[in-house]
Amino acid sequence: MNAETLQREMLPQGYDLRILDAHHHFWNLEGEGSWPWIQHEYNPDFFLGDYNAMRHTFLREQYLAATHGWSVIGTVHCEAERSRDEEVAEDEFLESLHAEDPRFPTAVVAHASFLSDDLDEVLAGHAAHPLVRGIRSKPVIAADARAARSGAVAGRPGSLHDERWVAGLRKLSGYGFSYDLRVPFYHLAEAADVLAGIPGLRVVVNHCGLPLDRSDEGLAVWRDGMRRLAALPDISVKVSELGLYRNVWNRDSNIAVVRETLEIFGFDRAMFASNLPVATLTAPTFDDVMEVMLTGAAGASVTELDQLFHATAARVYRVGLPNPTTES
């Protein structure tokens, strides 16, 4: 089904769905700046499989083409692994895009390495850019659930229990930043243990906690971790990136993940995100993503749909939304 049909058949009559996309990426491979993992390197172990199809410039024009037919009123850009010596320069790049169209993006989640000697300088640099609302810094993770259970990365520099890494994480609240947590399902419970010791830090779990193993055993581990995270205050979740390794899109399993994520966190702590252009590696189209989201949220009230598709993200990332009665 296309966008028009989905909205007509799957939304309450007369309801105007407005999207504040809580997570996507921009990169300009023909301009200034460097995204080494896309331009100069290739990671055969990328979590979704082959990513050659997205190794091209992705900006507002490409985003609008991908989301044609849907009302996107704003976006939150998440750091795109730009060269790590260009962390603050990425803010400047995004501010230039914002100046051209304030919707793309309306807010930014930037990057800072918690193990860097100049962490405070980098955080202060981000704080000087008003679009920056949060930080994503990925911890070192195990290769798979078995390795995680064996403690393969426990105590390693940059891992979740590395004292220096956690000390860097603690600095975010002092700058008014939230933290975007991006770990696979087998590190969620461990992350909950760490975050329980940092009260007051606003945390956003990326990509439904990445339930990459949809077996009963894998989902049990995912479910336990998600429940532990949801039991903590100030933690919300991005309902996004449902793709599986080797570029697989499993509609029925994805719907179940969306439904259960919403049950665990509630609509008031859940926010839709496209993860464009990465989502294009598995989802046939953005319409297919939206069909899964709306099916997983079937039965939601208008208020709950508002929370999922724009209100939660606006609150967490402090985005002012246009008035639907006056916007053009």
TORNU-260637 format. One record per residue (C-alpha): residue in three letters; x, y, z. Coordinates in steps of 0.5 Angstrom, whole numbers, padded with zeros to 4 digits, always signed. Layout:
REM TORNU-260637
ALAXYZ/...
//
This chain:
REM TORNU-260637
MET+0000+0000+0000/ASN+0002+0007-0001/ALA+0002+0013+0004/GLU-0005+0015+0002/THR-0008+0009+0002/LEU-0004+0007+0009/GLN-0007+0014+0012/ARG-0014+0013+0010/GLU-0014+0006+0012/MET-0010+0005+0018/LEU-0011+0012+0022/PRO-0017+0015+0025/GLN-0022+0018+0021/GLY-0020+0026+0020/TYR-0013+0025+0024/ASP-0007+0029+0021/LEU-0001+0024+0022/ARG+0005+0029+0024/ILE+0012+0026+0024/LEU+0018+0029+0028/ASP+0023+0024+0026/ALA+0027+0022+0032/HIS+0033+0019+0029/HIS+0036+0019+0022/HIS+0043+0021+0018/PHE+0045+0026+0013/TRP+0052+0026+0010/ASN+0055+0030+0004/LEU+0060+0025+0000/GLU+0061+0031-0005/GLY+0062+0036+0000/GLU+0067+0038+0006/GLY+0068+0033+0011/SER+0069+0026+0012/TRP+0065+0020+0013/PRO+0071+0014+0013/TRP+0066+0008+0014/ILE+0062+0010+0008/GLN+0067+0014+0003/HIS+0074+0010+0005/GLU+0073+0004+0009/TYR+0068-0002+0008/ASN+0066-0006+0015/PRO+0064-0013+0013/ASP+0061-0014+0020/PHE+0056-0009+0019/PHE+0050-0010+0024/LEU+0045-0011+0018/GLY+0050-0014+0013/ASP+0052-0011+0006/TYR+0051-0003+0006/ASN+0054-0001-0001/ALA+0047+0001-0003/MET+0047+0007+0002/ARG+0054+0009+0000/HIS+0052+0016-0003/THR+0050+0023-0001/PHE+0044+0023+0003/LEU+0041+0030+0005/ARG+0034+0034+0005/GLU+0032+0032-0002/GLN+0034+0025-0002/TYR+0030+0024+0005/LEU+0024+0028+0002/ALA+0024+0023-0004/ALA+0024+0017+0001/THR+0018+0020+0005/HIS+0014+0022+0000/GLY+0007+0023+0002/TRP+0008+0023+0009/SER+0008+0030+0013/VAL+0015+0030+0016/ILE+0015+0037+0021/GLY+0022+0036+0023/THR+0027+0031+0024/VAL+0033+0030+0030/HIS+0039+0028+0027/CYS+0044+0023+0030/GLU+0051+0023+0029/ALA+0053+0019+0023/GLU+0060+0017+0025/ARG+0063+0023+0021/SER+0071+0023+0022/ARG+0072+0023+0030/ASP+0076+0029+0029/GLU+0070+0033+0026/GLU+0065+0032+0032/VAL+0064+0039+0033/ALA+0065+0041+0025/GLU+0059+0036+0024/ASP+0054+0041+0028/GLU+0056+0047+0024/PHE+0055+0042+0017/LEU+0048+0041+0020/GLU+0047+0048+0022/SER+0048+0050+0015/LEU+0042+0045+0013/HIS+0038+0048+0018/ALA+0039+0055+0016/GLU+0036+0052+0009/ASP+0030+0049+0012/PRO+0029+0049+0019/ARG+0026+0042+0019/PHE+0032+0038+0017/PRO+0034+0038+0022/THR+0030+0041+0028/ALA+0035+0038+0033/VAL+0042+0034+0033/VAL+0045+0029+0037/ALA+0052+0029+0037/HIS+0058+0025+0038/ALA+0064+0025+0044/SER+0068+0020+0046/PHE+0068+0019+0053/LEU+0075+0016+0053/SER+0078+0023+0050/ASP+0083+0027+0054/ASP+0079+0033+0051/LEU+0072+0031+0052/ASP+0070+0037+0056/GLU+0073+0041+0050/VAL+0069+0037+0046/LEU+0062+0038+0050/ALA+0063+0045+0051/GLY+0064+0046+0043/HIS+0057+0042+0042/ALA+0054+0046+0048/ALA+0056+0052+0044/HIS+0051+0050+0038/PRO+0044+0051+0040/LEU+0041+0045+0036/VAL+0045+0040+0040/ARG+0041+0037+0045/GLY+0044+0030+0046/ILE+0050+0026+0045/ARG+0051+0019+0042/SER+0058+0015+0044/LYS+0057+0008+0043/PRO+0061+0003+0048/VAL+0065-0003+0046/ILE+0060-0009+0045/ALA+0061-0016+0045/ALA+0061-0019+0038/ASP+0055-0023+0040/ALA+0050-0026+0046/ARG+0055-0032+0047/ALA+0061-0027+0048/ALA+0057-0022+0052/ARG+0055-0028+0057/SER+0062-0030+0057/GLY+0065-0023+0059/ALA+0069-0022+0053/VAL+0069-0014+0054/ALA+0068-0014+0061/GLY+0072-0008+0064/ARG+0075-0007+0057/PRO+0077+0001+0056/GLY+0070+0004+0053/SER+0066-0002+0055/LEU+0060-0001+0059/HIS+0063-0002+0066/ASP+0069+0002+0064/GLU+0070+0007+0070/ARG+0073+0012+0065/TRP+0068+0011+0060/VAL+0062+0012+0066/ALA+0065+0018+0068/GLY+0065+0021+0061/LEU+0057+0019+0061/ARG+0056+0023+0068/LYS+0059+0029+0065/LEU+0053+0030+0060/SER+0048+0032+0065/GLY+0052+0038+0067/TYR+0052+0041+0059/GLY+0044+0039+0059/PHE+0045+0034+0054/SER+0041+0027+0054/TYR+0045+0021+0052/ASP+0043+0016+0046/LEU+0044+0009+0048/ARG+0046+0004+0042/VAL+0047-0003+0044/PRO+0045-0009+0042/PHE+0040-0013+0046/TYR+0045-0017+0050/HIS+0048-0011+0053/LEU+0041-0008+0055/ALA+0041-0011+0062/GLU+0048-0009+0063/ALA+0046-0002+0061/ALA+0040-0002+0066/ASP+0045-0003+0071/VAL+0050+0002+0069/LEU+0044+0007+0068/ALA+0041+0006+0075/GLY+0047+0009+0078/ILE+0047+0016+0074/PRO+0040+0019+0076/GLY+0037+0025+0073/LEU+0041+0023+0066/ARG+0036+0023+0060/VAL+0037+0017+0056/VAL+0034+0015+0049/VAL+0035+0007+0048/ASN+0036+0007+0040/HIS+0032+0002+0035/CYS+0028-0002+0040/GLY+0034-0004+0043/LEU+0036-0008+0037/PRO+0033-0015+0038/LEU+0037-0018+0032/ASP+0036-0025+0035/ARG+0028-0026+0034/SER+0029-0033+0037/ASP+0025-0035+0043/GLU+0031-0035+0047/GLY+0034-0028+0044/LEU+0027-0025+0045/ALA+0027-0027+0052/VAL+0034-0024+0053/TRP+0032-0017+0049/ARG+0025-0017+0053/ASP+0029-0017+0060/GLY+0033-0012+0058/MET+0028-0007+0056/ARG+0024-0008+0062/ARG+0030-0007+0066/LEU+0031+0000+0062/ALA+0024+0002+0062/ALA+0023+0001+0070/LEU+0028+0007+0071/PRO+0026+0014+0070/ASP+0028+0019+0065/ILE+0029+0013+0060/SER+0025+0013+0053/VAL+0026+0009+0047/LYS+0026+0010+0039/VAL+0021+0005+0035/SER+0026+0004+0029/GLU+0031+0000+0025/LEU+0027-0007+0025/GLY+0032-0010+0020/LEU+0036-0016+0021/TYR+0043-0019+0019/ARG+0044-0020+0012/ASN+0039-0015+0010/VAL+0033-0018+0012/TRP+0026-0015+0013/ASN+0021-0020+0017/ARG+0014-0016+0017/ASP+0011-0021+0022/SER+0017-0021+0027/ASN+0018-0013+0026/ILE+0010-0012+0028/ALA+0011-0016+0034/VAL+0017-0012+0036/VAL+0014-0006+0035/ARG+0008-0008+0039/GLU+0012-0011+0045/THR+0016-0004+0045/LEU+0010+0000+0046/GLU+0007-0005+0051/ILE+0014-0004+0055/PHE+0015+0003+0055/GLY+0008+0006+0054/PHE+0007+0011+0048/ASP+0009+0017+0053/ARG+0016+0014+0053/ALA+0016+0012+0045/MET+0018+0016+0039/PHE+0018+0014+0032/ALA+0024+0014+0028/SER+0026+0013+0021/ASN+0033+0011+0021/LEU+0034+0014+0014/PRO+0038+0012+0010/VAL+0040+0006+0014/ALA+0033+0003+0014/THR+0033+0003+0006/LEU+0038-0003+0007/THR+0033-0008+0009/ALA+0026-0004+0009/PRO+0023-0005+0002/THR+0020+0003+0002/PHE+0019+0008+0008/ASP+0011+0006+0007/ASP+0013-0001+0009/VAL+0016+0002+0015/MET+0010+0006+0017/GLU+0005+0000+0015/VAL+0009-0004+0020/MET+0009+0002+0025/LEU+0002+0003+0025/THR+0000-0005+0025/GLY+0004-0005+0031/ALA+0001+0001+0034/ALA-0006-0002+0032/GLY-0012+0001+0037/ALA-0008+0007+0039/SER-0012+0013+0041/VAL-0011+0020+0037/THR-0007+0022+0044/GLU-0002+0016+0043/LEU-0001+0017+0036/ASP+0001+0024+0037/GLN+0006+0021+0043/LEU+0009+0016+0038/PHE+0010+0020+0032/HIS+0012+0027+0035/ALA+0010+0029+0042/THR+0015+0025+0046/ALA+0021+0026+0041/ALA+0019+0034+0042/ARG+0019+0033+0049/VAL+0025+0029+0050/TYR+0029+0033+0045/ARG+0026+0040+0047/VAL+0023+0041+0040/GLY+0018+0047+0039/LEU+0013+0044+0034/PRO+0009+0048+0029/ASN+0002+0050+0031/PRO-0002+0045+0026/THR-0008+0050+0025/THR-0003+0055+0022/GLU+0003+0051+0019/SER+0003+0052+0011/
//
